[in-house]
């Protein structure tokens, strides 16, 4: 079984405060994009995860197999991952892989309810429930409280420098409170289907703190605007930034202006 594990961008991300459990309370508007890892799944008795990049011993994909196997008292899986999503970019690479594995486990074993599947996803990582859901959604809490929204067709250009940003290190270094964007206005824009209404409310509270770790994020945002982007912002905890362009052709044309970036990719939001 071969599955596409799609990346995401944060069209808006607010950090509302720190919770008693040590996690941060978030309010974020996420959208799936057509950038993906390819996950190959084969049922097995044990657990094995291989990839074309180094992975931790217990990667998110490994944890997904392990958690499903334990909850369902079923077999495991052998998984191989061909990466298309850069890591430490804020694009949800490991979360997308974990979500793809959960979908494959459920398709093969069919042993859990949808509610149980999303509960497992939330324990693996903050972005995994959304990656399992897909489309567009307002995600609150630590990402587990999701309100599905109408997807919006957008032409984007993703740009990432050499330096990545560790999500854990970034959140550990945060000095709260942080400024917040207008989530209500951004949600209303998606519900109305108006990209023009969305553009002024694209925002990421982590952008300034991340720039202290990877200064090129601010430079790339400015250059995206100079290249014709209607809005430019960092996604997730970085270090990838994205620009919203008037058309796919405009995004492709702008890509040529970033020969110095480690990763440049025109993409589209997925409207399925």
C-alpha positions as semicolon CSV with decimal commas, in nm:
position;residue;x (nm);y (nm);z (nm)
1;X;0,000;0,000;0,000
2;X;0,144;0,337;-0,105
3;X;0,010;0,655;0,052
4;X;0,083;1,023;-0,004
5;X;0,154;1,198;0,327
6;X;0,061;1,559;0,255
7;X;0,226;1,863;0,414
8;X;0,043;2,159;0,566
9;X;0,087;2,532;0,604
10;X;-0,033;2,752;0,889
11;X;-0,223;3,042;0,738
12;X;-0,253;3,181;1,090
13;X;-0,091;3,072;1,415
14;X;-0,149;3,226;1,759
15;X;0,020;3,112;2,081
16;X;-0,229;3,194;2,357
17;X;-0,030;3,085;2,661
18;X;0,135;2,797;2,841
19;X;-0,080;2,520;2,988
20;X;-0,030;2,355;3,328
21;X;0,081;2,035;3,149
22;X;0,372;2,224;2,989
23;X;0,224;2,239;2,639
24;X;0,123;2,566;2,474
25;X;-0,235;2,665;2,399
26;X;-0,264;2,729;2,027
27;X;-0,514;2,873;1,783
28;X;-0,412;2,797;1,428
29;X;-0,565;2,784;1,082
30;X;-0,410;2,501;0,880
31;X;-0,446;2,396;0,519
32;X;-0,319;2,085;0,338
33;X;-0,092;2,146;0,038
34;X;0,013;1,922;-0,251
35;X;0,367;1,865;-0,122
36;X;0,409;1,514;0,015
37;X;0,620;1,225;0,142
38;X;0,548;0,883;-0,008
39;X;0,479;0,618;0,257
40;X;0,489;0,252;0,157
41;X;0,306;0,023;0,401
42;X;0,327;-0,354;0,439
43;X;0,151;-0,541;0,723
44;X;0,382;-0,744;0,947
45;X;0,397;-0,891;1,295
46;X;0,666;-0,650;1,412
47;X;0,745;-0,280;1,355
48;X;1,004;-0,143;1,115
49;X;1,037;0,208;0,973
50;X;1,296;0,300;0,711
51;X;1,347;0,634;0,536
52;X;1,582;0,804;0,292
53;X;1,677;1,052;0,567
54;X;1,792;0,986;0,924
55;X;1,506;0,925;1,169
56;X;1,504;0,902;1,549
57;X;1,483;0,549;1,686
58;X;1,117;0,604;1,769
59;X;0,997;0,835;1,494
60;X;0,640;0,964;1,473
61;X;0,567;0,695;1,213
62;X;0,705;0,426;1,447
63;X;0,496;0,560;1,735
64;X;0,186;0,553;1,514
65;X;0,230;0,183;1,435
66;X;0,313;0,103;1,796
67;X;0,013;0,293;1,936
68;X;-0,233;0,141;1,687
69;X;-0,092;-0,210;1,746
70;X;-0,131;-0,170;2,122
71;X;-0,479;-0,017;2,109
72;X;-0,614;-0,271;1,861
73;X;-0,418;-0,578;1,977
74;X;-0,329;-0,645;1,614
75;X;-0,020;-0,688;1,400
76;X;0,235;-0,425;1,313
77;X;0,383;-0,296;0,987
78;X;0,695;-0,241;0,783
79;X;0,703;0,114;0,650
80;X;0,939;0,295;0,415
81;X;0,931;0,672;0,364
82;X;1,048;0,858;0,056
83;X;1,073;1,221;0,163
84;X;0,948;1,514;-0,037
85;X;0,878;1,743;0,261
86;X;1,184;1,908;0,418
87;X;1,233;1,853;0,791
88;X;1,248;2,126;1,058
89;X;1,047;2,343;0,819
90;X;0,709;2,380;0,991
91;X;0,543;2,185;0,709
92;X;0,443;1,888;0,926
93;X;0,666;1,622;0,768
94;X;0,679;1,373;1,058
95;X;0,315;1,443;1,148
96;X;0,207;1,376;0,790
97;X;0,399;1,047;0,794
98;X;0,236;0,942;1,122
99;X;-0,110;1,029;0,991
100;X;-0,047;0,832;0,672
101;X;0,061;0,530;0,876
102;X;-0,251;0,552;1,093
103;X;-0,469;0,563;0,780
104;X;-0,287;0,259;0,640
105;X;-0,316;0,066;0,967
106;X;-0,688;0,145;0,982
107;X;-0,743;0,051;0,618
108;X;-0,569;-0,283;0,666
109;X;-0,676;-0,383;1,017
110;X;-0,998;-0,177;1,053
111;X;-0,992;-0,232;1,427
112;X;-1,054;0,114;1,573
113;X;-1,328;0,375;1,570
114;X;-1,263;0,713;1,414
115;X;-1,267;0,866;1,762
116;X;-1,002;0,622;1,886
117;X;-0,788;0,690;1,578
118;X;-0,790;1,066;1,638
119;X;-0,717;1,011;2,010
120;X;-0,402;0,818;1,912
121;X;-0,308;1,092;1,665
122;X;-0,330;1,361;1,936
123;X;-0,092;1,166;2,161
124;X;0,171;1,138;1,887
125;X;0,197;1,507;1,803
126;X;0,007;1,836;1,786
127;X;-0,021;1,840;1,405
128;X;-0,105;1,470;1,357
129;X;-0,484;1,505;1,409
130;X;-0,501;1,774;1,140
131;X;-0,284;1,573;0,902
132;X;-0,522;1,282;0,958
133;X;-0,821;1,508;0,888
134;X;-0,679;1,704;0,592
135;X;-0,834;1,995;0,405
136;X;-0,864;2,315;0,604
137;X;-0,945;2,355;0,972
138;X;-0,922;2,581;1,274
139;X;-0,722;2,386;1,533
140;X;-0,727;2,480;1,900
141;X;-0,596;2,345;2,232
142;X;-0,272;2,168;2,142
143;X;-0,415;2,097;1,797
144;X;-0,672;1,833;1,892
145;X;-0,983;2,057;1,886
146;X;-1,059;2,089;1,517
147;X;-1,328;2,283;1,333
148;X;-1,330;2,184;0,963
149;X;-1,352;2,477;0,721
150;X;-1,410;2,507;0,346
151;X;-1,076;2,464;0,167
152;X;-0,955;2,756;-0,043
153;X;-0,763;2,727;-0,371
154;X;-0,435;2,916;-0,327
155;X;-0,113;2,929;-0,529
156;X;0,186;2,925;-0,295
157;X;0,563;2,934;-0,315
158;X;0,752;2,757;-0,034
159;X;1,105;2,881;0,041
160;X;1,341;2,739;0,304
161;X;1,702;2,819;0,389
162;X;1,967;2,571;0,499
163;X;1,903;2,623;0,870
164;X;1,610;2,443;1,029
165;X;1,423;2,531;1,348
166;X;1,366;2,277;1,625
167;X;1,004;2,302;1,741
168;X;1,100;2,198;2,094
169;X;1,385;2,449;2,118
170;X;1,169;2,731;1,983
171;X;0,879;2,671;2,223
172;X;1,120;2,635;2,515
173;X;1,267;2,978;2,437
174;X;0,935;3,165;2,401
175;X;0,883;3,478;2,606
176;X;0,506;3,510;2,657
177;X;0,277;3,683;2,588
178;X;0,314;3,708;2,211
179;X;0,111;3,933;1,979
180;X;-0,187;3,754;1,821
181;X;-0,351;3,772;1,481
182;X;-0,721;3,799;1,402
183;X;-0,827;3,434;1,384
184;X;-1,198;3,524;1,352
185;X;-1,132;3,732;1,042
186;X;-0,917;3,460;0,886
187;X;-1,183;3,195;0,952
188;X;-1,453;3,424;0,807
189;X;-1,242;3,469;0,494
190;X;-1,221;3,094;0,440
191;X;-1,592;3,053;0,502
192;X;-1,668;3,325;0,247
193;X;-1,419;3,184;-0,003
194;X;-1,244;3,520;-0,036
195;X;-0,867;3,505;-0,079
196;X;-0,861;3,886;-0,082
197;X;-1,019;3,887;0,265
198;X;-0,773;3,624;0,390
199;X;-0,450;3,794;0,276
200;X;-0,444;4,076;0,539
201;X;-0,488;3,821;0,820
202;X;-0,211;3,573;0,733
203;X;-0,006;3,571;1,053
204;X;0,234;3,365;1,265
205;X;0,317;3,461;1,625
206;X;0,627;3,238;1,610
207;X;0,778;3,424;1,317
208;X;0,976;3,679;1,520
209;X;1,106;3,428;1,781
210;X;1,210;3,188;1,502
211;X;1,400;3,465;1,323
212;X;1,637;3,475;1,621
213;X;1,734;3,116;1,532
214;X;1,707;3,137;1,152
215;X;1,734;3,506;1,048
216;X;1,687;3,424;0,679
217;X;1,315;3,366;0,742
218;X;1,255;3,740;0,762
219;X;1,468;3,802;0,454
220;X;1,279;3,541;0,252
221;X;0,943;3,688;0,359
222;X;1,051;4,031;0,235
223;X;1,181;3,886;-0,091
224;X;0,857;3,695;-0,151
225;X;0,664;4,021;-0,123
226;X;0,909;4,187;-0,361
227;X;0,856;3,896;-0,601
228;X;0,483;3,965;-0,613
229;X;0,338;3,767;-0,321
230;X;0,012;3,904;-0,184
231;X;0,116;3,786;0,163
232;X;0,424;3,611;0,303
233;X;0,464;3,433;0,634
234;X;0,648;3,152;0,809
235;X;0,463;2,823;0,850
236;X;0,446;2,643;1,185
237;X;0,763;2,680;1,389
238;X;0,966;2,732;1,070
239;X;1,202;2,761;0,905
240;X;1,006;2,743;0,578
241;X;0,816;3,051;0,467
242;X;0,544;3,075;0,205
243;X;0,406;3,340;-0,024
244;X;0,049;3,354;-0,155
245;X;0,054;3,447;-0,524
246;X;-0,219;3,565;-0,761
247;X;-0,172;3,255;-0,981
248;X;0,026;2,931;-1,016
249;X;0,218;3,090;-1,303
250;X;0,317;3,386;-1,084
251;X;0,440;3,148;-0,809
252;X;0,646;2,948;-1,061
253;X;0,796;3,265;-1,205
254;X;0,891;3,392;-0,857
255;X;1,069;3,063;-0,774
256;X;1,356;3,162;-1,004
257;X;1,435;3,454;-0,772
258;X;1,554;3,223;-0,491
259;X;1,861;3,042;-0,629
260;X;2,029;3,071;-0,287
261;X;1,755;2,885;-0,094
262;X;1,796;2,520;0,007
263;X;1,437;2,436;-0,089
264;X;1,207;2,623;-0,331
265;X;0,877;2,474;-0,445
266;X;0,562;2,617;-0,604
267;X;0,265;2,432;-0,451
268;X;-0,112;2,452;-0,430
269;X;-0,355;2,404;-0,147
270;X;-0,550;2,079;-0,173
271;X;-0,924;2,136;-0,207
272;X;-1,067;1,789;-0,158
